[in-house]
Amino acid sequence: MIDIQIQKDPVCAIVHVSGRIDATSCDDLEDSLMQLLDDGEKNIILDLSRTEYISSAGLRVLIVITKQLYDTGSFCLCDVSENVLEIIEMAGFHTIMNIYDTIEAARNGIIET
């Protein structure tokens, strides 16, 4: 089960994800993120503080959104739980994605770019 909450402010959209991002839930996350892009959002922070697990299907969603915003905006992760960070690092995604300790640090990173 996954719970997705979206908070918008003038700088970015913050997407809070709780639960497991796996093959059964990744479509919900991708749909939510793609809807933000369709609505014109250019800066997205994905808060993974309450995410317990991410599968290869979930990692694919991260790459899709990263590619979508590569030239036009920012997509970053923040407050990533230890389990999820370990998976992201094992996949090597930490070298191509911006990962911040807090939402505020992520917002500041977006403002500086």
C-alpha positions in Angstrom: 0.0 0.0 0.0 1.2 3.5 -0.8 0.0 6.9 0.3 0.9 9.9 -1.8 0.3 13.5 -0.5 1.2 16.5 -2.6 2.0 19.9 -1.2 2.5 22.8 -3.5 4.3 26.1 -2.9 5.6 28.8 -5.1 9.0 27.1 -5.6 8.0 23.5 -6.0 5.7 20.6 -5.5 6.6 18.3 -2.5 5.4 14.7 -2.9 5.3 12.8 0.4 5.3 9.0 -0.1 4.5 6.6 2.6 4.7 2.8 2.3 6.3 0.6 -0.3 7.1 1.7 -3.9 6.9 -1.6 -5.8 5.4 -3.2 -8.9 1.9 -2.9 -7.4 2.1 0.8 -6.3 4.6 2.4 -8.7 1.9 3.2 -11.3 0.1 5.4 -8.7 3.3 7.3 -8.0 4.1 7.7 -11.7 0.6 8.9 -12.4 0.8 11.5 -9.6 4.2 12.7 -10.8 3.2 12.8 -14.5 0.0 14.8 -13.5 2.2 17.4 -11.8 4.3 17.7 -15.0 1.1 17.9 -17.1 0.0 20.7 -14.8 3.2 22.6 -15.6 5.1 21.9 -12.5 8.9 22.2 -13.1 10.3 21.5 -9.7 9.5 18.4 -7.7 10.8 17.1 -4.4 10.1 13.5 -3.5 10.0 13.1 0.3 10.9 9.5 1.0 11.1 9.7 4.8 8.2 7.3 5.3 9.0 5.0 2.4 10.0 1.6 3.6 11.1 0.0 0.3 11.6 0.8 -3.4 11.8 -1.9 -6.1 13.3 -1.8 -9.6 9.9 -0.7 -10.8 10.0 2.2 -8.4 13.5 3.1 -9.5 12.3 3.2 -13.1 9.7 5.9 -12.1 12.5 8.0 -10.6 14.5 7.7 -13.8 11.5 8.6 -16.0 10.8 11.8 -14.0 14.5 12.7 -13.8 14.7 12.5 -17.6 11.4 14.5 -18.0 12.8 17.4 -15.9 16.5 17.2 -16.9 16.5 20.3 -19.1 13.4 22.2 -17.8 13.4 21.9 -14.0 14.5 20.0 -11.0 13.6 16.6 -9.5 15.2 15.6 -6.3 14.8 13.3 -3.4 14.9 14.2 0.3 14.9 12.7 3.7 15.4 9.2 2.2 15.0 6.4 4.6 18.0 4.3 5.3 16.6 1.2 3.5 15.6 3.1 0.4 18.9 5.0 0.3 20.8 1.7 0.3 18.8 0.5 -2.7 19.3 3.8 -4.6 23.0 3.7 -3.9 23.3 0.0 -4.9 21.6 0.9 -8.2 24.0 3.8 -8.7 21.2 6.3 -8.9 22.8 8.6 -6.3 25.3 9.6 -9.0 22.6 11.0 -11.3 20.0 12.3 -8.8 20.1 15.1 -6.3 19.5 13.7 -2.8 19.1 16.1 0.2 18.8 15.5 3.9 15.7 17.7 4.4 12.9 19.2 2.5 14.3 22.7 3.3 17.7 21.7 1.9 16.0 20.4 -1.3 14.0 23.6 -1.7 17.2 25.7 -1.3 18.9 23.4 -3.9 16.2 24.2 -6.3 16.3 27.9 -5.6 20.1 27.9 -6.3 19.8 26.3 -9.7 
